[in-house]
Amino acid sequence: MMGVPFEESLERRGFSLGHFPSSILCSTVGGWLAARSAGQCSGRYGKIEDMVLELECVTGTGEVLVAKTRSTGPSLVPLLVGSEGTLAVLTRASFRLHEAAKLRTFAAYEFGSTDAGWEGMRRLFQAGLRPAVSRLYDPFDAMLARQGSVKREASAKTAQTATSPVPGLGASLLRTLVGQPTLMNAIIDGLGTRLMGPAQLVLIFEGERARADAETARNLLEASSLGAGRGSYVGEGPVQKWLRHRYAVSYRQAPVFMADLFSDTIEVASTWDALPGLYHGVRKALGRHVFVMAHLSHAYPDGCCIYFSFAGRPEIGSGGSDPEAIYRVYDAAWQAALTAAIDAGGTIAHHHGVGRSKAPLLEREQGASREAFTALKRVFDPAGILNPGNLVGDAGVQRTGHPYPHAAAESTREGSTR
Ligand SMILES: Cc1cc2nc3c(=O)[nH]c(=O)nc-3n(C[C@H](O)[C@H](O)[C@H](O)COP(=O)(O)OP(=O)(O)OC[C@H]3O[C@@H](n4cnc5c(N)ncnc54)[C@H](O)[C@@H]3O)c2cc1C
């Protein structure tokens, strides 16, 4: 079942699942479970694995199996969630529901640096606050959001044509930026907040305690103990803007590809102590190949997800629009980013899944647990007919996809979620 009709059917009865991935217009409930999805309100409601109570599925042998969350003994539910179609086809699910939120409060804050912003986020979550939405944009991403919102609102009154690959940036400027990524990333880093403006945190609290929690959050973020990193409250405006465009931002890739560029996103995560190494490590690794910006969303008391958006093309003067040259840059960027994520003690995916393209790196991240999963795969799917090559790569099953890293660049993208 598609995401929007599912949530609408709950809303008509006064309930909500609390799950709103940016892909809600084009993704399914089964896909959310299969790929361990995270919605925009994960701060309050958790990821999909925190919501599911019971699953029905059909294994590779044709057996229909019902798995329930349990209070004793092992449960199959956590194994099936995130199995990306390699163990069974998920056919039915029961979820924990919430009364649809009647009260919401919005607040946005600006910070002198991204690092200062995530220190504020960490404090909120470790103080026991659970904002439904908490998203921190680095200075460049925040600048685009500010400009893009203005432009989108102006252009919405006239026409709905997408003329620029990235909101607020002309195509030629973007081509220049991505054609010299090392230089451009260094310039952007050097300019910092002076030219681009501050990093920006948007917060939404929901439920009975929304106002009180927003007040506590404000006290925490403006506290002098945050020192030079303390946040400045800038009102509700940026949150209202974000809310209006919350599902629009991800669908702006077509003009990028039409301009012989590519763009993509990678979402990694770690505990708070490893987060600075993860952020700077992945940014640096990506930055040698592509133009990169980031925001942080999906925070927890113990850590956070970082979402890098990047755009690239072969270096100016080397390859132009030759697809092979483009693939090489794309693959090199992905390899570098995933390796840097593992080296920093992070995970290679937070909610977009592993698929085929990240499977070889999952082994390095997870080590021995791959063997246990391969054994499980043989029980659920002895003939290896369910999504061969996903998650565990070639382990014991026939592989039909293209080898990494080229698979990611092929147009199919089957099994590799975004
Ligand atoms: C524009 C855009 C924005 C996105 N934003 C988010 C976001 O905010 N949060 C997020 O979590 N993800 C996001 N994604 C990624 C993707 O939408 C999610 O991972 C989603 O959970 C996958 O659902 P889907 O229906 O698209 O699954 P698909 O991509 O169709 O499938 C994903 C994998 O699961 C398997 N699968 C699908 N259905 C079943 C089933 N019923 N039983 C067993 N296996 C199955 C498929 O074979 C495949 O291996 C985004 C993607 C796009 C394109």
The ligand as an SDF file (V2000), in Angstrom:
LIG
                    3D

 53 58  0  0  0  0  0  0  0  0999 V2000
   12.7790   11.3030   -3.2040 C   0  0  0  0  0  0  0  0  0  0  0  0
   13.0410   10.2890   -2.1490 C   0  0  0  0  0  0  0  0  0  0  0  0
   13.0020   10.6460   -0.8090 C   0  0  0  0  0  0  0  0  0  0  0  0
   13.2330    9.6820    0.1820 C   0  0  0  0  0  0  0  0  0  0  0  0
   13.1150   10.0300    1.5030 N   0  0  0  0  0  0  0  0  0  0  0  0
   13.1850    9.0770    2.4550 C   0  0  0  0  0  0  0  0  0  0  0  0
   12.9600    9.3840    3.8320 C   0  0  0  0  0  0  0  0  0  0  0  0
   12.6790   10.5110    4.2180 O   0  0  0  0  0  0  0  0  0  0  0  0
   13.0460    8.3790    4.7290 N   0  0  0  0  0  0  0  0  0  0  0  0
   13.3300    7.1060    4.3490 C   0  0  0  0  0  0  0  0  0  0  0  0
   13.3660    6.2150    5.1900 O   0  0  0  0  0  0  0  0  0  0  0  0
   13.5750    6.8050    3.0670 N   0  0  0  0  0  0  0  0  0  0  0  0
   13.4880    7.7260    2.1140 C   0  0  0  0  0  0  0  0  0  0  0  0
   13.6920    7.4030    0.8020 N   0  0  0  0  0  0  0  0  0  0  0  0
   14.0790    6.0300    0.4590 C   0  0  0  0  0  0  0  0  0  0  0  0
   12.8940    5.0630    0.2600 C   0  0  0  0  0  0  0  0  0  0  0  0
   11.7290    5.7220   -0.1060 O   0  0  0  0  0  0  0  0  0  0  0  0
   12.6790    4.3400    1.5400 C   0  0  0  0  0  0  0  0  0  0  0  0
   13.8100    3.5590    1.8530 O   0  0  0  0  0  0  0  0  0  0  0  0
   11.4360    3.4890    1.5960 C   0  0  0  0  0  0  0  0  0  0  0  0
   11.3530    2.9810    2.9120 O   0  0  0  0  0  0  0  0  0  0  0  0
   11.4500    2.3470    0.6350 C   0  0  0  0  0  0  0  0  0  0  0  0
   10.1230    2.0960    0.2990 O   0  0  0  0  0  0  0  0  0  0  0  0
    9.7420    1.8020   -1.2200 P   0  0  0  0  0  0  0  0  0  0  0  0
    8.2990    1.4270   -1.2280 O   0  0  0  0  0  0  0  0  0  0  0  0
   10.2070    2.9030   -2.0540 O   0  0  0  0  0  0  0  0  0  0  0  0
   10.6160    0.4940   -1.4400 O   0  0  0  0  0  0  0  0  0  0  0  0
   11.4570    0.0790   -2.7210 P   0  0  0  0  0  0  0  0  0  0  0  0
   12.5240    1.0900   -2.9720 O   0  0  0  0  0  0  0  0  0  0  0  0
   10.5350   -0.2960   -3.8020 O   0  0  0  0  0  0  0  0  0  0  0  0
   12.1190   -1.2470   -2.1390 O   0  0  0  0  0  0  0  0  0  0  0  0
   13.1650   -1.1960   -1.2120 C   0  0  0  0  0  0  0  0  0  0  0  0
   13.6660   -2.6130   -0.9620 C   0  0  0  0  0  0  0  0  0  0  0  0
   12.7000   -3.3160   -0.1970 O   0  0  0  0  0  0  0  0  0  0  0  0
   12.1980   -4.4290   -0.9260 C   0  0  0  0  0  0  0  0  0  0  0  0
   10.7630   -4.4640   -0.6970 N   0  0  0  0  0  0  0  0  0  0  0  0
    9.8330   -3.5320   -1.0250 C   0  0  0  0  0  0  0  0  0  0  0  0
    8.6240   -3.9210   -0.6190 N   0  0  0  0  0  0  0  0  0  0  0  0
    8.7690   -5.1170    0.0010 C   0  0  0  0  0  0  0  0  0  0  0  0
    7.8810   -6.0300    0.6440 C   0  0  0  0  0  0  0  0  0  0  0  0
    6.5710   -5.8060    0.7340 N   0  0  0  0  0  0  0  0  0  0  0  0
    8.4090   -7.1690    1.1660 N   0  0  0  0  0  0  0  0  0  0  0  0
    9.7220   -7.4270    1.0990 C   0  0  0  0  0  0  0  0  0  0  0  0
   10.6070   -6.6020    0.4840 N   0  0  0  0  0  0  0  0  0  0  0  0
   10.1380   -5.4730   -0.0530 C   0  0  0  0  0  0  0  0  0  0  0  0
   12.5550   -4.1770   -2.3880 C   0  0  0  0  0  0  0  0  0  0  0  0
   12.7130   -5.3820   -3.1050 O   0  0  0  0  0  0  0  0  0  0  0  0
   13.8620   -3.4240   -2.2420 C   0  0  0  0  0  0  0  0  0  0  0  0
   14.9390   -4.2970   -2.0370 O   0  0  0  0  0  0  0  0  0  0  0  0
   13.5170    8.3530   -0.1970 C   0  0  0  0  0  0  0  0  0  0  0  0
   13.5580    8.0120   -1.5460 C   0  0  0  0  0  0  0  0  0  0  0  0
   13.3210    8.9580   -2.5140 C   0  0  0  0  0  0  0  0  0  0  0  0
   13.3390    8.5400   -3.9530 C   0  0  0  0  0  0  0  0  0  0  0  0
  1  2  1  0
  2  3  1  0
  2 52  2  0
  3  4  2  0
  4  5  1  0
  4 50  1  0
  5  6  2  0
  6  7  1  0
  6 13  1  0
  7  8  2  0
  7  9  1  0
  9 10  1  0
 10 11  2  0
 10 12  1  0
 12 13  2  0
 13 14  1  0
 14 15  1  0
 14 50  1  0
 15 16  1  0
 16 17  1  0
 16 18  1  0
 18 19  1  0
 18 20  1  0
 20 21  1  0
 20 22  1  0
 22 23  1  0
 23 24  1  0
 24 25  2  0
 24 26  1  0
 24 27  1  0
 27 28  1  0
 28 29  2  0
 28 30  1  0
 28 31  1  0
 31 32  1  0
 32 33  1  0
 33 34  1  0
 33 48  1  0
 34 35  1  0
 35 36  1  0
 35 46  1  0
 36 37  1  0
 36 45  1  0
 37 38  2  0
 38 39  1  0
 39 40  1  0
 39 45  2  0
 40 41  1  0
 40 42  2  0
 42 43  1  0
 43 44  2  0
 44 45  1  0
 46 47  1  0
 46 48  1  0
 48 49  1  0
 50 51  2  0
 51 52  1  0
 52 53  1  0
M  END
$$$$
